[in-house]
């Protein structure tokens, strides 16, 4: 949720929200929701708990807006890029005779 109180959801999350809301309100059974979302019945139960606790915001991915686990910090990336460019250039130069050989059909 942002400062204005709005929630940004993907279309997939909106569909999930509608189905989970129907399950919580009793308009849809868990096995029907599982078929509709192509999930297991247990997963529907797992999705209902955060919805009941936090409303629609409970269904939104908590990882949104956060850097990935493998993402390098900005300063480390800045130091690593020149080294990687040198490695790429060296591998292209080493591969050049092979590429010419392949192009000739040998």
Buried (B, 14 or more C-beta within 10 A) or exposed (E): EEEEEEBEBEEEBEEBBEBBBBBBEEEBEBEBBBEBBEBEEEBBEEBBEBBEEEEBBBBBEEEEEEEEEEEEEEEEEEEEEEEEEEEEEEEEEEEEEEEEEEEEEE
